[in-house]
Structure formats: C-alpha cells, structure tokens
Amino acid sequence: MKKLVLSLLVLASMNACNTKETKNEATISTDKESGSFTSMDEKSAKVKALLEAYAKNDTTVGYTLYADTIQVKDFYANNQEGENNTTKVNPGGRSGLFQGDMYVHTLNTEITVTTGPNTIKTFTFSDGRVHTAYWGTLVGIGRYTKAKNIVPLHVVMIWEGDKIVKMYRMWDPAPMKAEIEASLKK
C-alpha cells in the first residue's frame, strides 16, 4: 500500500511539473493595466532632463517633449467640476502649461527638484500605452515669505510616440498660495 501511495504521489508531482499554468496567462491577457516598468529607459532619461531644465526655468526641453495640444490636469483641492467632480483640464495646451509653470519661478528662487533613484519610472502597459511617472519634491525659496517651500510633487506623463500628450499632476498648493498672499501685501 505504501508503494502504491508513493507511486501516485510521484506521478501526480510529475504531472504538476509538466502542466502549464493558465490562470496567470489568462489574467495577464485580459488585464489592460499589466505590463512592465523601468527607470533606465530613454523616456525616463528625457523626463529627468525635463525636470532639471524646469528647475532652471529652461523651457527648451519642454518644447521638444510636449505636444502643442498637451492636456494637463492638476489634481488639488477644489479644481474639479461637474456632477462627477472631474478634474479640470488646464487651458492653453503647451503655451498655457509654460505660462503656469513660469509663475512658480515668479514666486520662488533657488528652485530644485529631486531626481534621484526611484523618483522616475516608465510604465509600458500590455496594450502598448506608455506612461512616465515622477514622485519627488520641488523645493524653492519664497520671494515674498523667504520661507523654504518644500512641495511633494507627483506627475504622470502619457506618451504618444516621442511626445507627451497628457499630464496629470498632484501637489499641495499651500506654499504657492502663501507666496501669492504675501506678494499682494507688498
């Protein structure tokens, strides 16, 4: 009896080793959100260069990467509209984006952004979509408050070919609001 049970266990183990697992393949093929990510690709390097140029108030990298009609959504409190509370698309495409970003430089000096390890990742989804994400901080010295403004910044950039066509940003606008208020008192 022991030999029979042992033989059945060995046979079952051999069969299990040779049987392909189909559950994961089925899940991957239907999950549009699956894919791979890396930080050592060309798009991650371009975003790093973009962020470093932004800190210097240099828009030349942005002009090469952003589509003219880029859609930018800033996720922060009370920037939503409609019954579904959809985040508003900023007006003006690329030129509107640059105008708003330059305002940060008007309010701050000595701007830096973190671009170290684990701050930038490019995701390639199983259906071909490509997104590059940034998790870091923007730091500046307020022109009016003289405060050190440390702003956590989360950005997702959606690519079509070599152009960024959509961007989603999330940050705390409180330091910028404090600078605006201080500028109005001067």
C-alpha positions as CSV (number, residue, x, y, z in Angstrom):
1,M,0.0,0.0,0.0
2,K,2.8,2.4,0.8
3,K,4.4,1.8,-2.6
4,L,1.1,2.5,-4.3
5,V,0.6,5.8,-2.5
6,L,4.2,6.8,-3.1
7,S,3.9,6.0,-6.8
8,L,0.7,8.0,-7.0
9,L,2.4,11.0,-5.3
10,V,5.4,10.8,-7.6
11,L,3.1,10.6,-10.7
12,A,1.0,13.5,-9.5
13,S,4.1,15.6,-8.9
14,M,5.5,14.9,-12.3
15,N,2.2,15.8,-13.9
16,A,2.0,19.0,-12.0
17,C,5.5,20.0,-13.1
18,N,4.6,19.4,-16.8
19,T,1.2,21.1,-16.7
20,K,1.2,24.8,-17.9
21,E,-0.4,27.2,-15.5
22,T,-3.1,29.0,-17.5
23,K,-4.6,31.2,-14.8
24,N,-1.8,33.8,-14.9
25,E,-1.7,33.9,-18.7
26,A,-5.4,34.5,-18.8
27,T,-5.3,37.2,-16.2
28,I,-2.4,39.0,-17.9
29,S,-4.1,38.9,-21.4
30,T,-7.3,40.5,-20.0
31,D,-5.7,42.9,-17.6
32,K,-5.0,46.1,-19.6
33,E,-3.2,47.5,-16.6
34,S,-0.5,44.9,-16.6
35,G,2.9,45.4,-18.2
36,S,6.4,46.3,-17.2
37,F,8.3,49.3,-15.7
38,T,11.8,50.6,-15.7
39,S,13.8,53.6,-14.7
40,M,16.6,53.0,-17.1
41,D,14.9,53.8,-20.4
42,E,15.1,56.7,-22.8
43,K,11.8,58.2,-21.7
44,S,12.8,58.2,-18.1
45,A,16.0,60.0,-19.0
46,K,14.1,62.6,-21.0
47,V,11.8,63.3,-18.1
48,K,14.8,63.7,-15.8
49,A,16.3,66.2,-18.3
50,L,12.9,67.9,-18.4
51,L,12.6,68.3,-14.7
52,E,16.2,69.5,-14.3
53,A,15.6,72.1,-17.1
54,Y,12.4,73.2,-15.4
55,A,14.2,73.9,-12.2
56,K,16.5,76.3,-14.1
57,N,13.4,77.9,-15.8
58,D,14.5,76.5,-19.1
59,T,11.6,75.5,-21.4
60,T,13.7,74.2,-24.4
61,V,13.4,70.5,-23.3
62,G,9.7,71.0,-22.8
63,Y,9.2,72.4,-26.3
64,T,10.7,69.2,-27.7
65,L,8.8,66.8,-25.5
66,Y,5.3,68.3,-25.0
67,A,2.7,68.2,-27.8
68,D,1.3,71.6,-28.7
69,T,-2.1,70.4,-27.6
70,I,-1.0,68.7,-24.3
71,Q,-3.8,68.3,-21.8
72,V,-2.8,69.0,-18.3
73,K,-4.9,68.1,-15.2
74,D,-3.8,69.5,-11.8
75,F,-5.2,67.4,-9.0
76,Y,-5.6,69.5,-5.9
77,A,-8.5,70.7,-3.8
78,N,-11.4,72.4,-5.5
79,N,-10.0,72.1,-9.0
80,Q,-12.9,69.8,-10.1
81,E,-16.1,70.5,-11.9
82,G,-19.5,68.8,-12.8
83,E,-21.5,66.2,-11.1
84,N,-18.7,63.7,-11.3
85,N,-16.2,66.1,-9.8
86,T,-13.9,65.7,-12.9
87,T,-10.6,67.5,-12.6
88,K,-10.5,70.4,-15.0
89,V,-8.2,70.5,-18.0
90,N,-5.9,73.5,-17.8
91,P,-6.4,75.8,-20.7
92,G,-3.9,76.7,-23.4
93,G,-2.0,73.5,-24.2
94,R,1.8,73.7,-24.2
95,S,1.9,77.5,-24.0
96,G,-0.6,77.6,-21.1
97,L,1.5,74.9,-19.3
98,F,4.6,77.0,-19.7
99,Q,2.8,80.2,-18.5
100,G,1.6,78.5,-15.4
101,D,5.0,76.8,-14.7
102,M,6.8,80.2,-15.1
103,Y,4.6,81.6,-12.4
104,V,6.2,79.2,-9.9
105,H,9.5,80.8,-10.8
106,T,8.0,84.2,-10.3
107,L,7.1,83.2,-6.7
108,N,10.3,81.3,-5.8
109,T,14.0,81.4,-6.2
110,E,16.6,78.6,-6.0
111,I,14.2,76.0,-7.3
112,T,15.4,72.4,-7.3
113,V,13.6,69.1,-7.9
114,T,14.7,65.7,-6.7
115,T,15.7,63.3,-9.5
116,G,17.5,60.6,-7.6
117,P,16.8,56.8,-7.6
118,N,13.2,55.7,-7.6
119,T,11.8,59.1,-8.5
120,I,11.1,58.4,-12.2
121,K,9.7,55.2,-13.7
122,T,8.3,54.5,-17.2
123,F,5.5,52.0,-17.4
124,T,4.8,50.1,-20.7
125,F,1.4,48.5,-20.5
126,S,0.4,45.3,-22.2
127,D,-1.8,47.1,-24.7
128,G,1.1,49.4,-25.7
129,R,0.4,52.5,-23.7
130,V,3.4,54.3,-22.2
131,H,3.4,56.5,-19.1
132,T,6.3,58.0,-17.2
133,A,5.7,58.8,-13.6
134,Y,7.6,61.1,-11.2
135,W,7.4,61.0,-7.4
136,G,9.6,63.7,-5.9
137,T,9.8,67.2,-4.3
138,L,10.1,70.7,-5.7
139,V,11.9,73.0,-3.3
140,G,12.2,76.7,-3.6
141,I,12.8,79.8,-1.5
142,G,9.7,82.1,-1.5
143,R,10.4,85.5,-3.0
144,Y,8.0,87.2,-0.6
145,T,7.8,85.0,2.5
146,K,11.5,83.9,2.3
147,A,10.2,80.5,3.5
148,K,11.7,77.3,2.3
149,N,8.9,75.8,0.2
150,I,9.0,72.0,0.0
151,V,6.3,70.7,-2.2
152,P,5.7,66.9,-2.8
153,L,5.1,66.5,-6.5
154,H,3.5,63.6,-8.3
155,V,3.3,63.6,-12.1
156,V,2.2,61.1,-14.7
157,M,3.0,61.9,-18.3
158,I,1.3,60.0,-21.1
159,W,3.2,59.5,-24.3
160,E,2.2,59.1,-27.9
161,G,5.4,58.3,-29.8
162,D,8.0,60.8,-28.6
163,K,5.6,63.4,-27.4
164,I,3.9,63.9,-24.0
165,V,0.2,64.4,-24.9
166,K,-1.3,64.3,-21.4
167,M,-0.1,65.1,-17.9
168,Y,-1.6,64.6,-14.5
169,R,-0.1,66.4,-11.6
170,M,-0.8,66.3,-7.9
171,W,0.7,68.6,-5.2
172,D,-0.2,70.7,-2.2
173,P,-0.7,74.3,-3.4
174,A,-0.5,75.8,0.1
175,P,3.1,77.1,-0.3
176,M,2.3,78.8,-3.6
177,K,-0.9,80.3,-2.1
178,A,1.1,81.7,0.8
179,E,3.6,83.3,-1.7
180,I,0.7,84.8,-3.7
181,E,-0.9,86.3,-0.5
182,A,2.5,87.7,0.6
183,S,3.1,89.2,-2.8
184,L,-0.3,91.1,-2.6
185,K,0.7,92.7,0.7
186,K,3.9,94.2,-0.7
